[in-house]
Amino acid sequence: MNLPAIFSFTLGIWQSLVIVALFVWVYCLVDIVRHEFKNDGKITWLLIVFFLPILGSLLYLSTGKSRRMLKA
């Protein structure tokens, strides 16, 4: 068993997951800023996604996008 090769492989997987999570987080923040929400939803979603990056991004993608106001 080649321990340095296994460590390098798992480190690469973790780095990839962190980069994907970072891109999803930035996408959610930009999407929130660019759209209007009902009531004070924009501030609420910004705070949730900013302070809980992974969980907040998943919550926003699953429920928050449907709470946006439709453009006329």
Secondary structure, 3 states (H helix, E strand, C coil): CCHHHHHHHHHHHHHHHHHHHHHHHHHHHHHHHHCCECCCHHHHHHHHHHHCHHHHHHHHHHCHHHHECCCC
